């Protein structure tokens, strides 16, 4: 667990942490590597699918905001100018 350092657990005494020590850089790296091993990485096909879906969504949002911006610009020019 990330709150445990050097094999010691952090206990609380009246709401105050007791025995909390800093994590060494080596221990931090080992914990990061251990967590990365738990990750379920997407397959190449899934990665391509997710990327395409994300790009299409972004393009749709860009188009929507552009149309709204253009419409509001025309409205403001019609009212004020």
Backbone torsions as a table, in degrees:
resi	resn	phi	psi	omega
1	UNK	NA	147.5	-175.1
2	UNK	-67.7	-25.6	-178.7
3	UNK	-82.7	-12.5	178.7
4	UNK	-92.2	129.6	179.0
5	UNK	-124.6	137.5	178.2
6	UNK	52.8	37.3	175.8
7	UNK	76.7	2.9	-180.0
8	UNK	-103.9	138.4	177.2
9	UNK	-94.6	151.1	179.8
10	UNK	-90.1	122.9	176.8
11	UNK	-111.8	159.6	-178.9
12	UNK	-109.7	139.9	176.0
13	UNK	-125.4	103.8	-177.9
14	UNK	56.6	42.9	176.0
15	UNK	84.9	-4.3	-178.9
16	UNK	-107.1	131.7	177.3
17	UNK	-65.2	139.6	-179.9
18	UNK	-120.2	136.6	174.5
19	UNK	75.7	21.7	-179.6
20	UNK	-80.0	125.0	-179.8
21	UNK	-123.5	158.8	179.0
22	UNK	-73.3	147.4	177.4
23	UNK	-85.0	135.6	177.9
24	UNK	-74.1	154.8	178.2
25	UNK	-58.2	-37.7	-179.9
26	UNK	-65.1	-42.1	178.5
27	UNK	-65.4	-39.7	177.8
28	UNK	-59.8	-46.4	-179.8
29	UNK	-63.0	-42.2	178.1
30	UNK	-61.4	-40.0	179.2
31	UNK	-67.8	-38.6	177.8
32	UNK	-63.8	-46.2	179.2
33	UNK	-61.7	-41.8	178.8
34	UNK	-62.5	-40.1	179.1
35	UNK	-69.2	-38.1	179.2
36	UNK	-66.0	-29.5	177.2
37	UNK	-68.7	-22.3	179.1
38	UNK	-81.3	-14.4	-175.6
39	UNK	-70.7	137.1	173.7
40	UNK	-94.3	105.2	-175.6
41	UNK	-79.6	141.9	178.7
42	UNK	-71.3	152.6	175.4
43	UNK	-73.5	169.5	180.0
44	UNK	-60.3	-41.3	-179.3
45	UNK	-64.4	-44.5	178.5
46	UNK	-62.9	-41.1	-179.5
47	UNK	-62.9	-43.7	178.2
48	UNK	-64.2	-43.0	179.1
49	UNK	-61.0	-48.7	-179.8
50	UNK	-62.2	-39.1	-179.9
51	UNK	-65.6	-45.2	179.8
52	UNK	-63.3	-44.3	179.4
53	UNK	-61.2	-41.9	179.5
54	UNK	-64.3	-44.4	179.6
55	UNK	-64.3	-41.6	177.9
56	UNK	-62.8	-43.6	178.3
57	UNK	-60.7	-44.7	179.5
58	UNK	-62.8	-43.2	179.3
59	UNK	-63.3	-39.5	177.1
60	UNK	-63.9	-42.9	179.5
61	UNK	-66.2	-38.8	177.5
62	UNK	-62.3	-44.2	178.8
63	UNK	-62.8	-43.9	179.8
64	UNK	-61.4	-47.2	-179.6
65	UNK	-66.4	-38.0	178.7
66	UNK	-63.9	-43.3	178.9
67	UNK	-64.8	-43.9	177.7
68	UNK	-62.7	-41.9	178.9
69	UNK	-62.8	-45.8	179.4
70	UNK	-62.1	-44.7	179.6
71	UNK	-63.6	-43.6	178.4
72	UNK	-66.3	-36.8	177.9
73	UNK	-62.4	-46.0	179.2
74	UNK	-63.6	-40.3	178.4
75	UNK	-62.9	-44.6	179.8
76	UNK	-64.2	-42.6	179.2
77	UNK	-66.0	-33.8	178.3
78	UNK	-69.2	-36.1	-178.5
79	UNK	-79.1	-47.1	-171.7
80	UNK	-102.9	-9.3	-172.7
81	UNK	-159.5	NA	NA
